[in-house]
Amino acid sequence: MSNISKEIADSLLQIKAIKLNPANHFIWASGWFSPIYCDNRKILSFPEVRRQVYKSFAKIISEKYPDTDVIAGVATGAIAHGALVAEEMDMPFIYVRSSPKSHGLTNQVEGSYNRGDKVVVIEDLVSTGGSSLNAVEALRDAGCEVMGMVAIFTYGFPDAQENFEKAGVKLDTLSNYGTMIELAIEQGYVKPEELETLQEWRKSPQTWKK
């Protein structure tokens, strides 16, 4: 595991942005049962972790996408993180709604941008990739060139990888499920014998426990 991936995973565990419960389960909004719950909104309440995240994002963007014109955040979880990255990099910021407004200008992409702008998208969490790629599609429809997406955490579902490949979107993440599980076992958050449960869930989360 890379240093930054391990450091971010450690931070998320420390502030309880990630909770693990292999013996029982959480229920996601989708109805899926899961031994893990990730709430990256908690990052905003911890200045050191908040800073660690936006500076790590800025480093990746500077290295991989030096020609970026605009930073875009995916509503709602990544708006604050995206704005912090844009501030750190002294760049314009826009955000993408889950759907167009039903009134006013009916915008889905909010903020000032130009057709042809090179955009990097900030996301807080990637599961199947559906909502993340919806934001990419909205930006492309608005005439922007999406360079790539950077996210705080991914579960690493095979479906998500396939969806991003089909959409032609490069995805970089600060940390991931595999790194987090290794660290959680190393630090005693979960027992070694619970590893199989955690690995089986990721193979087929939609059918796990059903």
Backbone as ProteinMPNN parsed JSONL, in Angstrom:
{"seq_chain_A": "MSNISKEIADSLLQIKAIKLNPANHFIWASGWFSPIYCDNRKILSFPEVRRQVYKSFAKIISEKYPDTDVIAGVATGAIAHGALVAEEMDMPFIYVRSSPKSHGLTNQVEGSYNRGDKVVVIEDLVSTGGSSLNAVEALRDAGCEVMGMVAIFTYGFPDAQENFEKAGVKLDTLSNYGTMIELAIEQGYVKPEELETLQEWRKSPQTWKK", "coords_chain_A": {"N_chain_A": [[0.85, -1.193, 0.0], [0.505, 2.261, -0.748], [2.135, 5.134, 0.755], [0.503, 7.466, 1.069], [-2.035, 6.423, 0.669], [-2.264, 4.695, 2.828], [-1.981, 6.517, 4.934], [-4.237, 8.179, 4.613], [-6.3, 6.287, 4.906], [-5.829, 5.561, 7.553], [-6.4, 7.981, 8.852], [-9.158, 8.235, 8.251], [-10.194, 6.069, 9.648], [-9.462, 6.776, 12.252], [-10.964, 9.108, 12.801], [-13.39, 8.077, 12.653], [-14.783, 8.188, 10.265], [-14.944, 6.071, 8.676], [-16.593, 3.137, 9.421], [-16.573, -0.143, 10.695], [-18.227, -3.245, 10.752], [-18.242, -6.26, 10.706], [-19.506, -8.425, 11.943], [-22.191, -7.872, 12.137], [-24.222, -5.693, 10.326], [-24.486, -2.782, 8.228], [-27.093, -0.814, 6.696], [-27.352, 0.404, 3.533], [-28.482, 3.317, 1.673], [-29.3, 2.362, -0.742], [-30.354, -0.029, -0.09], [-28.676, -2.148, 0.125], [-26.946, -4.546, 2.153], [-24.194, -4.104, 4.316], [-20.848, -4.52, 5.623], [-19.455, -2.301, 6.163], [-19.36, 1.231, 6.622], [-19.104, 4.371, 5.17], [-18.532, 7.702, 5.835], [-17.653, 10.463, 4.662], [-18.194, 13.095, 5.164], [-17.541, 13.733, 7.711], [-14.897, 14.427, 7.689], [-14.643, 17.149, 7.285], [-14.957, 18.275, 9.761], [-12.597, 18.01, 11.075], [-9.759, 19.689, 11.181], [-6.994, 18.972, 10.609], [-7.171, 16.568, 9.18], [-8.867, 17.348, 7.14], [-7.208, 19.2, 5.848], [-5.14, 17.495, 5.089], [-6.458, 15.981, 3.161], [-7.29, 17.871, 1.108], [-4.835, 18.928, 0.319], [-3.546, 16.655, -0.61], [-5.166, 15.992, -2.781], [-4.654, 18.272, -4.379], [-1.967, 17.881, -4.976], [-1.998, 15.543, -6.554], [-3.494, 16.461, -8.753], [-1.88, 18.558, -9.694], [0.344, 17.106, -10.537], [-0.636, 15.181, -12.377], [-2.531, 16.41, -13.987], [-1.703, 19.006, -15.174], [-2.65, 20.968, -16.895], [-5.125, 21.778, -16.138], [-8.085, 23.751, -16.041], [-10.315, 24.305, -14.462], [-11.742, 23.378, -11.315], [-14.075, 20.956, -10.33], [-16.719, 20.087, -8.149], [-18.619, 17.313, -6.941], [-21.985, 17.353, -6.126], [-23.601, 16.275, -3.068], [-21.586, 15.889, -1.352], [-18.926, 16.406, -2.156], [-18.636, 19.085, -2.598], [-17.585, 20.956, -0.689], [-14.974, 19.904, -0.327], [-13.977, 20.124, -2.93], [-14.041, 22.913, -3.284], [-12.12, 23.674, -1.426], [-9.839, 22.533, -2.553], [-9.699, 23.997, -4.941], [-9.222, 26.527, -3.882], [-6.732, 26.11, -2.669], [-5.225, 25.684, -4.963], [-5.572, 27.992, -6.31], [-7.607, 28.305, -8.27], [-10.513, 28.433, -10.496], [-13.805, 27.399, -9.361], [-16.45, 25.091, -9.72], [-19.634, 23.423, -9.322], [-21.467, 20.305, -9.528], [-24.774, 19.429, -9.765], [-26.973, 16.706, -8.757], [-29.071, 16.479, -10.454], [-30.664, 18.587, -12.94], [-31.768, 21.847, -11.837], [-35.188, 22.478, -10.971], [-36.254, 24.878, -11.431], [-35.852, 28.43, -12.146], [-32.799, 28.955, -13.798], [-32.494, 26.354, -14.467], [-30.093, 24.956, -14.138], [-27.601, 22.366, -14.123], [-24.906, 22.252, -13.831], [-23.196, 24.371, -11.801], [-21.911, 27.648, -11.496], [-19.148, 29.577, -12.879], [-17.904, 29.01, -16.066], [-16.271, 28.053, -19.149], [-17.027, 26.847, -22.432], [-15.106, 24.131, -23.498], [-13.295, 24.254, -21.44], [-10.836, 22.659, -19.43], [-11.426, 20.259, -17.098], [-11.106, 18.966, -13.794], [-12.612, 16.586, -11.79], [-13.803, 16.466, -8.491], [-14.531, 14.047, -6.088], [-16.154, 12.584, -3.246], [-16.616, 9.921, -2.496], [-16.546, 6.777, -4.091], [-18.685, 4.348, -5.204], [-20.505, 2.36, -6.94], [-20.11, 4.047, -9.012], [-22.068, 5.346, -10.394], [-23.425, 7.892, -9.726], [-21.208, 9.546, -9.762], [-20.292, 9.38, -12.406], [-22.482, 10.395, -13.667], [-22.216, 13.082, -13.079], [-19.927, 13.636, -14.558], [-20.927, 13.259, -17.142], [-22.768, 15.369, -17.25], [-21.037, 17.564, -17.194], [-19.631, 17.176, -19.571], [-21.741, 17.445, -21.371], [-22.139, 20.105, -21.009], [-20.098, 21.153, -22.394], [-17.544, 20.97, -21.418], [-14.193, 19.671, -21.058], [-13.468, 16.78, -19.577], [-10.843, 15.944, -17.638], [-10.164, 14.059, -15.717], [-11.033, 12.218, -12.713], [-10.781, 12.647, -9.197], [-10.939, 11.044, -6.108], [-11.775, 10.653, -2.619], [-12.103, 8.109, -1.464], [-12.531, 4.708, -2.484], [-14.557, 1.815, -2.896], [-13.75, -0.096, -4.591], [-15.236, -1.775, -6.286], [-15.707, -4.237, -8.824], [-17.629, -3.615, -10.807], [-17.65, -0.835, -10.778], [-15.106, -0.158, -11.724], [-15.331, -1.122, -14.331], [-17.401, 0.521, -15.26], [-16.219, 3.076, -15.226], [-14.179, 2.707, -17.073], [-15.661, 2.216, -19.42], [-16.84, 4.704, -19.703], [-14.683, 6.209, -20.287], [-13.149, 7.563, -18.358], [-10.601, 8.662, -16.288], [-9.691, 7.554, -13.081], [-8.488, 8.5, -9.976], [-7.713, 7.736, -6.627], [-7.469, 8.725, -3.179], [-7.381, 6.848, -1.163], [-8.35, 3.387, -0.537], [-10.499, 0.471, -0.435], [-9.093, -1.995, -0.099], [-6.589, -1.23, 1.033], [-7.533, -0.027, 3.372], [-8.727, -2.191, 4.73], [-6.522, -3.874, 5.227], [-5.071, -2.2, 6.971], [-6.923, -1.89, 9.03], [-7.045, -4.459, 10.114], [-4.392, -4.749, 10.898], [-4.25, -2.795, 12.901], [-6.085, -3.657, 14.699], [-8.802, -3.056, 14.482], [-10.576, -4.776, 13.31], [-10.914, -8.366, 13.463], [-8.538, -10.877, 12.373], [-9.85, -13.192, 11.467], [-12.163, -12.18, 10.472], [-11.635, -11.212, 8.036], [-12.264, -12.703, 5.71], [-15.036, -12.375, 5.5], [-15.199, -9.63, 4.947], [-13.905, -9.535, 2.489], [-15.516, -11.187, 0.894], [-17.887, -9.726, 0.817], [-17.256, -7.529, -0.847], [-17.068, -8.719, -3.336], [-19.662, -9.273, -4.171], [-21.648, -7.128, -3.381], [-24.331, -6.431, -3.645], [-25.815, -8.71, -3.231], [-25.026, -9.744, -0.848], [-25.635, -11.236, 2.294], [-28.243, -11.711, 1.603]], "CA_chain_A": [[0.0, 0.0, 0.0], [1.293, 3.486, -0.806], [2.123, 5.898, 2.005], [-0.642, 8.361, 1.172], [-3.227, 5.589, 0.805], [-2.288, 4.21, 4.208], [-2.191, 7.662, 5.826], [-5.637, 8.598, 4.509], [-7.107, 5.231, 5.52], [-5.643, 5.685, 9.002], [-7.145, 9.164, 9.285], [-10.587, 7.948, 8.173], [-10.51, 5.171, 10.76], [-9.274, 7.499, 13.518], [-12.058, 10.056, 13.042], [-14.626, 7.284, 12.515], [-15.462, 8.417, 8.991], [-15.2, 4.698, 8.244], [-16.964, 2.235, 10.507], [-16.584, -1.539, 10.278], [-19.023, -4.11, 11.619], [-18.414, -7.505, 9.956], [-20.368, -9.376, 12.645], [-23.578, -7.52, 11.822], [-24.145, -4.981, 9.06], [-25.184, -1.513, 8.028], [-27.958, -0.827, 5.521], [-27.16, 1.594, 2.713], [-29.689, 3.906, 1.087], [-29.666, 1.5, -1.866], [-30.926, -1.261, 0.434], [-27.632, -3.156, 0.272], [-26.355, -4.792, 3.464], [-22.753, -3.872, 4.205], [-20.092, -4.544, 6.875], [-18.703, -1.039, 6.246], [-20.082, 2.466, 6.303], [-18.159, 5.467, 4.972], [-19.16, 9.029, 5.908], [-16.546, 11.407, 4.519], [-18.577, 14.434, 5.632], [-16.881, 13.963, 8.998], [-13.567, 14.995, 7.453], [-14.718, 18.608, 7.363], [-14.935, 18.681, 11.174], [-11.25, 17.788, 11.625], [-8.876, 20.518, 10.346], [-5.777, 18.305, 10.132], [-7.548, 15.592, 8.149], [-9.387, 18.163, 6.034], [-6.031, 19.747, 5.161], [-4.462, 16.342, 4.492], [-7.217, 15.579, 1.973], [-7.247, 18.811, -0.021], [-3.459, 19.052, -0.159], [-3.263, 15.441, -1.384], [-5.86, 16.199, -4.048], [-3.934, 19.287, -5.147], [-0.707, 17.281, -5.432], [-2.318, 14.645, -7.658], [-3.921, 17.262, -9.902], [-0.708, 19.27, -10.213], [1.249, 16.165, -11.182], [-1.254, 14.422, -13.463], [-3.365, 17.25, -14.848], [-1.168, 20.371, -15.03], [-3.335, 21.908, -17.78], [-6.49, 21.963, -15.641], [-8.604, 25.12, -15.982], [-11.377, 24.447, -13.464], [-12.022, 22.268, -10.4], [-15.514, 20.745, -10.151], [-17.104, 19.196, -7.068], [-19.885, 16.616, -7.127], [-22.902, 17.622, -5.018], [-23.264, 17.401, -2.201], [-20.465, 15.515, -0.499], [-17.606, 16.86, -2.596], [-18.601, 20.524, -2.857], [-16.63, 21.613, 0.212], [-13.617, 19.429, -0.638], [-13.578, 20.719, -4.204], [-13.775, 24.339, -3.078], [-10.838, 23.777, -0.715], [-8.789, 22.242, -3.533], [-9.612, 25.151, -5.841], [-8.579, 27.606, -3.123], [-5.327, 25.741, -2.523], [-4.561, 25.772, -6.265], [-5.911, 29.303, -6.874], [-8.294, 28.012, -9.526], [-11.972, 28.559, -10.443], [-14.52, 26.232, -8.852], [-17.854, 24.903, -10.057], [-20.103, 22.141, -8.8], [-22.446, 19.616, -10.365], [-25.933, 18.882, -9.072], [-27.349, 15.347, -9.168], [-29.992, 16.667, -11.577], [-30.887, 20.021, -13.164], [-32.77, 22.518, -11.015], [-36.521, 22.457, -11.57], [-36.728, 26.253, -11.553], [-34.79, 29.382, -12.485], [-32.04, 28.691, -15.021], [-32.474, 24.884, -14.619], [-28.701, 24.506, -14.27], [-27.053, 21.225, -13.399], [-23.549, 22.696, -13.507], [-23.315, 25.694, -11.188], [-20.679, 28.413, -11.431], [-18.706, 30.2, -14.123], [-16.965, 28.197, -16.845], [-16.363, 28.254, -20.591], [-16.971, 25.628, -23.233], [-13.726, 23.776, -23.81], [-12.47, 24.243, -20.235], [-10.343, 21.371, -18.952], [-11.956, 20.148, -15.738], [-10.88, 17.788, -12.959], [-13.764, 16.414, -10.91], [-13.538, 16.008, -7.132], [-15.602, 13.23, -5.527], [-15.768, 12.136, -1.9], [-16.707, 8.472, -2.363], [-16.978, 6.062, -5.295], [-19.178, 2.987, -4.978], [-20.647, 1.788, -8.284], [-19.683, 5.06, -9.969], [-23.213, 5.9, -11.103], [-23.614, 9.331, -9.513], [-19.97, 10.216, -10.163], [-20.251, 9.464, -13.863], [-23.566, 11.305, -14.042], [-21.626, 14.418, -13.02], [-19.034, 13.737, -15.717], [-21.774, 13.42, -18.327], [-23.32, 16.73, -17.224], [-19.953, 18.475, -17.562], [-19.379, 16.999, -21.002], [-22.88, 18.052, -22.072], [-21.974, 21.561, -20.9], [-19.004, 21.55, -23.271], [-16.242, 20.887, -20.739], [-13.352, 18.491, -21.284], [-13.151, 16.184, -18.272], [-9.503, 15.35, -17.66], [-10.166, 12.903, -14.838], [-11.703, 12.376, -11.424], [-10.032, 12.237, -8.01], [-11.875, 10.793, -5.013], [-11.14, 10.342, -1.338], [-12.128, 6.68, -1.144], [-13.313, 3.826, -3.345], [-14.72, 0.436, -2.436], [-13.062, -0.955, -5.548], [-16.111, -2.76, -6.902], [-15.405, -4.499, -10.246], [-18.582, -2.888, -11.649], [-17.238, 0.567, -10.854], [-13.951, -0.088, -12.636], [-15.856, -1.31, -15.685], [-18.184, 1.703, -15.626], [-15.297, 4.179, -15.511], [-13.489, 2.382, -18.33], [-16.618, 2.421, -20.512], [-17.07, 6.148, -19.847], [-13.423, 6.852, -20.663], [-12.79, 8.498, -17.294], [-9.509, 8.236, -15.409], [-10.025, 7.721, -11.666], [-7.451, 8.372, -8.953], [-8.278, 7.871, -5.282], [-6.484, 8.887, -2.116], [-7.285, 5.556, -0.484], [-9.247, 2.387, -1.099], [-10.991, -0.571, 0.474], [-8.048, -2.967, 0.196], [-5.652, -0.616, 1.974], [-8.21, 0.203, 4.629], [-8.919, -3.477, 5.399], [-5.205, -4.276, 5.74], [-4.746, -1.356, 8.11], [-7.88, -2.177, 10.094], [-6.614, -5.702, 10.756], [-3.094, -4.441, 11.521], [-4.448, -1.969, 14.086], [-7.027, -4.297, 15.608], [-10.196, -2.614, 14.338], [-11.3, -6.015, 13.048], [-10.11, -9.56, 13.712], [-8.081, -11.531, 11.141], [-10.835, -14.166, 10.984], [-13.262, -11.462, 9.824], [-11.166, -10.762, 6.722], [-12.989, -13.391, 4.645], [-16.342, -11.715, 5.372], [-14.991, -8.342, 4.296], [-13.529, -9.779, 1.095], [-16.675, -11.74, 0.201], [-18.861, -8.654, 0.597], [-16.89, -6.684, -1.975], [-17.255, -9.448, -4.583], [-21.055, -9.17, -4.596], [-22.316, -6.384, -2.301], [-25.779, -6.327, -3.837], [-26.462, -9.953, -2.805], [-24.472, -10.17, 0.443], [-26.598, -11.389, 3.394], [-29.613, -11.841, 1.101]], "C_chain_A": [[0.884, 1.241, 0.0], [1.179, 4.248, 0.503], [0.872, 6.745, 2.137], [-1.926, 7.567, 1.351], [-3.379, 5.09, 2.231], [-2.578, 5.352, 5.18], [-3.647, 8.138, 5.803], [-6.55, 7.568, 5.161], [-7.024, 5.313, 7.04], [-6.443, 6.87, 9.546], [-8.643, 8.895, 9.304], [-11.037, 7.017, 9.297], [-10.463, 5.918, 12.093], [-10.456, 8.421, 13.824], [-13.433, 9.394, 12.887], [-15.463, 7.703, 11.298], [-15.762, 7.073, 8.344], [-15.482, 3.851, 9.475], [-17.093, 0.828, 9.941], [-17.374, -2.374, 11.278], [-19.295, -5.429, 10.892], [-19.388, -8.477, 10.615], [-21.844, -9.112, 12.371], [-23.579, -6.828, 10.456], [-24.828, -3.624, 9.171], [-26.113, -1.702, 6.832], [-27.777, 0.489, 4.788], [-28.498, 2.102, 2.189], [-30.203, 3.066, -0.073], [-30.385, 0.235, -1.417], [-29.914, -2.371, 0.594], [-27.248, -3.295, 1.743], [-24.834, -4.675, 3.314], [-22.073, -3.949, 5.572], [-19.3, -3.253, 7.087], [-19.616, 0.136, 5.939], [-19.064, 3.601, 6.248], [-18.904, 6.794, 4.944], [-18.065, 10.088, 5.875], [-16.913, 12.842, 4.87], [-17.892, 14.766, 6.957], [-15.516, 14.616, 8.841], [-13.576, 16.501, 7.672], [-14.657, 19.118, 8.796], [-13.558, 18.567, 11.812], [-10.228, 18.51, 10.749], [-7.65, 19.798, 9.793], [-6.085, 17.323, 9.014], [-8.075, 16.309, 6.908], [-8.239, 18.694, 5.182], [-5.268, 18.633, 4.43], [-5.139, 15.942, 3.176], [-7.052, 16.585, 0.842], [-5.831, 19.026, -0.544], [-3.05, 17.827, -0.993], [-3.933, 15.509, -2.749], [-5.068, 17.149, -4.944], [-2.633, 18.728, -5.728], [-0.951, 16.37, -6.641], [-2.666, 15.439, -8.916], [-2.748, 17.996, -10.536], [0.204, 18.351, -11.012], [0.644, 15.532, -12.429], [-2.022, 15.282, -14.46], [-2.929, 18.714, -14.761], [-1.887, 21.415, -15.879], [-4.772, 22.199, -17.339], [-6.862, 23.445, -15.579], [-9.539, 25.339, -14.801], [-11.455, 23.19, -12.604], [-13.534, 22.173, -10.226], [-15.76, 19.768, -9.013], [-18.451, 18.565, -7.367], [-20.761, 16.848, -5.889], [-23.388, 16.294, -4.407], [-21.951, 17.154, -1.459], [-19.12, 16.088, -0.88], [-17.543, 18.357, -2.874], [-17.55, 21.209, -1.985], [-15.198, 21.194, -0.096], [-13.11, 20.053, -1.934], [-13.237, 22.188, -4.069], [-12.441, 24.553, -2.373], [-9.666, 23.509, -1.66], [-8.588, 23.43, -4.465], [-8.926, 26.325, -5.152], [-7.081, 27.349, -2.989], [-4.553, 25.957, -3.825], [-4.819, 27.103, -6.975], [-6.565, 29.147, -8.248], [-9.794, 28.239, -9.373], [-12.611, 27.26, -9.945], [-15.962, 26.245, -9.323], [-18.331, 23.626, -9.376], [-21.247, 21.611, -9.649], [-23.544, 19.027, -9.5], [-26.22, 17.455, -9.557], [-28.314, 15.382, -10.343], [-30.2, 18.164, -11.773], [-31.923, 20.587, -12.206], [-34.117, 22.522, -11.741], [-37.077, 23.864, -11.764], [-35.566, 27.154, -11.961], [-34.132, 29.041, -13.803], [-31.936, 27.197, -15.34], [-31.056, 24.337, -14.814], [-28.477, 23.169, -13.558], [-25.613, 21.514, -12.992], [-23.636, 24.143, -13.024], [-21.957, 26.387, -11.093], [-20.312, 28.946, -12.805], [-17.648, 29.336, -14.809], [-17.185, 28.508, -18.322], [-16.349, 26.908, -21.301], [-15.511, 25.365, -23.624], [-12.81, 23.781, -22.6], [-12.083, 22.812, -19.86], [-10.65, 21.271, -17.458], [-11.5, 18.86, -15.069], [-12.005, 17.743, -11.925], [-13.318, 15.855, -9.566], [-14.759, 15.24, -6.625], [-15.18, 12.762, -4.139], [-15.703, 10.613, -1.806], [-17.187, 7.869, -3.675], [-17.43, 4.662, -4.892], [-19.321, 2.311, -6.346], [-20.197, 2.763, -9.362], [-20.831, 5.757, -10.675], [-23.369, 7.398, -10.963], [-22.386, 10.12, -9.94], [-19.927, 10.419, -11.671], [-21.401, 10.293, -14.417], [-23.053, 12.745, -14.058], [-20.695, 14.647, -14.202], [-19.837, 13.989, -16.987], [-22.349, 14.833, -18.406], [-22.267, 17.744, -17.643], [-19.637, 18.377, -19.054], [-20.5, 17.627, -21.824], [-22.787, 19.577, -22.061], [-20.798, 22.067, -21.723], [-17.635, 21.514, -22.631], [-15.507, 19.608, -21.14], [-12.954, 17.943, -19.915], [-11.824, 15.447, -18.377], [-9.449, 14.063, -16.845], [-10.922, 13.213, -13.57], [-10.767, 11.922, -10.316], [-11.013, 12.139, -6.849], [-11.112, 10.46, -3.742], [-11.015, 8.836, -1.151], [-12.963, 5.928, -2.167], [-13.406, 2.445, -2.714], [-14.046, -0.546, -3.39], [-13.928, -2.033, -6.155], [-15.713, -2.987, -8.363], [-16.34, -3.738, -11.178], [-18.166, -1.432, -11.836], [-16.077, 0.733, -11.825], [-14.407, -0.201, -14.084], [-16.611, -0.071, -16.161], [-17.288, 2.889, -15.986], [-14.557, 3.936, -16.831], [-14.4, 2.633, -19.526], [-16.835, 3.908, -20.782], [-15.815, 6.89, -20.263], [-12.961, 7.874, -19.643], [-11.671, 7.903, -16.438], [-9.895, 8.533, -13.965], [-8.798, 7.504, -10.802], [-8.117, 8.54, -7.592], [-7.17, 7.992, -4.241], [-6.298, 7.593, -1.336], [-8.361, 4.629, -1.03], [-9.541, 1.3, -0.081], [-9.896, -1.553, 0.873], [-7.049, -2.459, 1.22], [-6.276, -0.47, 3.353], [-8.392, -1.093, 5.421], [-7.6, -3.975, 5.994], [-4.86, -3.512, 7.011], [-5.654, -1.652, 9.294], [-7.512, -3.458, 10.843], [-5.317, -5.472, 11.523], [-3.272, -3.699, 12.841], [-5.514, -2.515, 15.038], [-8.458, -3.799, 15.545], [-11.107, -3.802, 14.041], [-10.346, -7.184, 13.286], [-9.701, -10.21, 12.384], [-9.11, -12.5, 10.574], [-12.049, -13.505, 10.314], [-12.899, -10.991, 8.418], [-11.958, -11.396, 5.587], [-14.361, -12.752, 4.403], [-16.209, -10.408, 4.606], [-14.637, -8.494, 2.822], [-14.714, -10.309, 0.286], [-17.704, -10.661, -0.11], [-18.526, -7.858, -0.662], [-17.108, -7.389, -3.315], [-18.682, -9.302, -5.106], [-21.87, -8.437, -3.528], [-23.824, -6.354, -2.428], [-26.52, -7.575, -3.37], [-26.0, -10.416, -1.43], [-25.553, -10.147, 1.524], [-28.041, -11.527, 2.912], [-29.841, -13.256, 0.592]], "O_chain_A": [[1.91, 1.267, 0.681], [0.241, 4.036, 1.272], [0.239, 6.752, 3.193], [-2.813, 7.981, 2.097], [-4.482, 5.065, 2.778], [-3.332, 5.179, 6.138], [-4.218, 8.46, 6.844], [-7.474, 7.931, 5.889], [-8.03, 5.154, 7.732], [-7.088, 6.761, 10.589], [-9.33, 9.274, 10.252], [-12.136, 7.166, 9.831], [-11.318, 5.717, 12.956], [-10.898, 8.507, 14.969], [-14.476, 10.042, 12.976], [-16.688, 7.588, 11.304], [-16.706, 6.943, 7.565], [-14.716, 3.847, 10.439], [-17.643, 0.625, 8.858], [-17.213, -2.232, 12.49], [-20.431, -5.699, 10.503], [-20.029, -9.27, 9.925], [-22.653, -10.04, 12.375], [-22.981, -7.348, 9.514], [-25.625, -3.367, 10.073], [-25.943, -2.636, 6.048], [-28.018, 1.559, 5.346], [-29.512, 1.406, 2.254], [-31.401, 3.057, -0.356], [-30.954, -0.489, -2.234], [-30.236, -3.429, 1.135], [-27.223, -2.315, 2.487], [-24.267, -5.098, 2.307], [-22.638, -3.502, 6.57], [-18.565, -3.123, 8.065], [-20.521, 0.045, 5.11], [-18.26, 3.771, 7.165], [-19.803, 6.989, 4.126], [-17.605, 10.553, 6.918], [-16.048, 13.718, 4.876], [-17.689, 15.935, 7.284], [-15.034, 15.282, 9.757], [-12.61, 17.06, 8.191], [-14.335, 20.285, 9.018], [-13.367, 18.976, 12.957], [-9.865, 18.005, 9.686], [-7.298, 19.99, 8.629], [-5.359, 17.248, 8.023], [-7.772, 15.928, 5.777], [-8.289, 18.645, 3.953], [-4.812, 18.814, 3.301], [-4.468, 15.607, 2.2], [-6.708, 16.198, -0.275], [-5.648, 19.283, -1.734], [-2.3, 17.951, -1.961], [-3.338, 15.128, -3.757], [-4.841, 16.865, -6.12], [-2.251, 19.071, -6.847], [-0.212, 16.417, -7.624], [-2.191, 15.126, -10.008], [-2.629, 18.053, -11.759], [0.768, 18.751, -12.031], [1.335, 15.364, -13.434], [-2.147, 14.926, -15.632], [-3.702, 19.566, -14.322], [-1.758, 22.613, -15.626], [-5.544, 22.799, -18.088], [-6.077, 24.28, -15.131], [-9.561, 26.417, -14.207], [-11.261, 22.078, -13.094], [-14.201, 23.183, -10.0], [-15.092, 18.738, -8.918], [-19.321, 19.193, -7.97], [-20.347, 16.581, -4.761], [-23.567, 15.309, -5.123], [-21.295, 18.09, -1.0], [-18.252, 16.244, -0.022], [-16.516, 18.855, -3.335], [-16.717, 21.96, -2.492], [-14.301, 22.037, -0.124], [-11.953, 20.462, -2.022], [-12.268, 22.665, -4.66], [-11.716, 25.498, -2.682], [-8.631, 24.17, -1.58], [-7.457, 23.824, -4.748], [-8.138, 27.038, -5.773], [-6.267, 28.253, -3.173], [-3.389, 26.357, -3.81], [-4.351, 27.321, -8.092], [-6.151, 29.755, -9.235], [-10.306, 28.24, -8.253], [-12.044, 26.176, -10.083], [-16.616, 27.288, -9.323], [-17.516, 22.834, -8.903], [-21.903, 22.352, -10.382], [-23.278, 18.222, -8.608], [-25.767, 17.05, -10.628], [-28.376, 14.441, -11.134], [-29.937, 18.94, -10.854], [-32.852, 19.885, -11.807], [-34.172, 22.564, -12.97], [-38.215, 24.037, -12.2], [-34.433, 26.692, -12.103], [-34.811, 28.858, -14.814], [-31.361, 26.816, -16.36], [-30.847, 23.379, -15.559], [-29.088, 22.887, -12.528], [-25.157, 21.074, -11.936], [-24.093, 25.025, -13.751], [-20.973, 25.784, -10.663], [-21.062, 28.791, -13.769], [-16.633, 28.979, -14.21], [-18.169, 29.149, -18.691], [-15.737, 25.951, -20.829], [-14.789, 26.277, -24.028], [-11.659, 23.357, -22.705], [-12.888, 21.886, -19.958], [-10.195, 22.09, -16.66], [-11.502, 17.794, -15.685], [-12.304, 18.743, -11.272], [-12.552, 14.893, -9.505], [-15.886, 15.726, -6.721], [-13.993, 12.566, -3.88], [-14.838, 10.07, -1.119], [-18.117, 8.38, -4.298], [-16.664, 3.89, -4.315], [-18.353, 1.746, -6.855], [-19.931, 2.361, -10.495], [-20.603, 6.666, -11.473], [-23.438, 8.11, -11.964], [-22.51, 11.244, -10.427], [-19.571, 11.494, -12.154], [-21.302, 10.834, -15.518], [-23.409, 13.529, -14.937], [-20.678, 15.733, -14.782], [-19.471, 14.831, -17.807], [-22.414, 15.426, -19.482], [-22.573, 18.687, -18.372], [-19.405, 19.39, -19.712], [-20.246, 18.264, -22.847], [-23.28, 20.252, -22.964], [-20.527, 23.268, -21.75], [-16.66, 21.974, -23.227], [-16.119, 18.606, -21.509], [-12.191, 18.575, -19.184], [-11.696, 14.461, -19.104], [-8.781, 13.101, -17.224], [-11.396, 14.332, -13.372], [-10.046, 10.935, -10.467], [-11.821, 13.042, -6.633], [-9.955, 10.04, -3.784], [-9.969, 8.337, -0.735], [-13.971, 6.436, -2.657], [-12.464, 1.968, -2.082], [-13.802, -1.697, -3.03], [-13.427, -3.101, -6.508], [-15.412, -2.025, -9.071], [-15.908, -3.261, -12.227], [-18.313, -0.869, -12.921], [-16.066, 1.652, -12.645], [-13.933, 0.528, -14.955], [-16.483, 0.339, -17.314], [-17.568, 3.618, -16.937], [-14.341, 4.867, -17.607], [-13.967, 3.197, -20.531], [-16.992, 4.325, -21.929], [-15.875, 8.083, -20.563], [-12.442, 8.93, -20.006], [-11.784, 6.787, -15.933], [-10.368, 9.626, -13.656], [-8.145, 6.463, -10.88], [-8.988, 9.393, -7.426], [-6.083, 7.437, -4.4], [-5.19, 7.278, -0.901], [-9.175, 5.019, -1.867], [-8.921, 1.221, 0.98], [-9.777, -1.908, 2.046], [-6.702, -3.168, 2.165], [-5.641, -0.749, 4.37], [-8.232, -1.102, 6.642], [-7.566, -4.442, 7.133], [-4.416, -4.095, 8.0], [-5.2, -1.662, 10.438], [-7.652, -3.529, 12.064], [-5.159, -5.938, 12.651], [-2.532, -3.942, 13.795], [-5.809, -1.9, 16.063], [-9.251, -4.079, 16.443], [-12.263, -3.833, 14.466], [-9.127, -7.012, 13.307], [-10.423, -10.111, 11.392], [-9.242, -12.628, 9.357], [-12.856, -14.176, 9.672], [-13.735, -10.444, 7.699], [-12.293, -10.723, 4.612], [-14.796, -12.605, 3.26], [-17.012, -10.115, 3.72], [-15.03, -7.667, 1.999], [-14.899, -9.929, -0.871], [-18.323, -10.676, -1.174], [-19.415, -7.548, -1.455], [-17.311, -6.723, -4.33], [-18.903, -9.218, -6.313], [-22.689, -9.052, -2.846], [-24.528, -6.261, -1.422], [-27.727, -7.519, -3.135], [-26.535, -11.39, -0.9], [-26.291, -9.171, 1.658], [-28.968, -11.468, 3.72], [-30.934, -13.576, 0.125]]}, "name": "protein", "num_of_chains": 1, "seq": "MSNISKEIADSLLQIKAIKLNPANHFIWASGWFSPIYCDNRKILSFPEVRRQVYKSFAKIISEKYPDTDVIAGVATGAIAHGALVAEEMDMPFIYVRSSPKSHGLTNQVEGSYNRGDKVVVIEDLVSTGGSSLNAVEALRDAGCEVMGMVAIFTYGFPDAQENFEKAGVKLDTLSNYGTMIELAIEQGYVKPEELETLQEWRKSPQTWKK"}
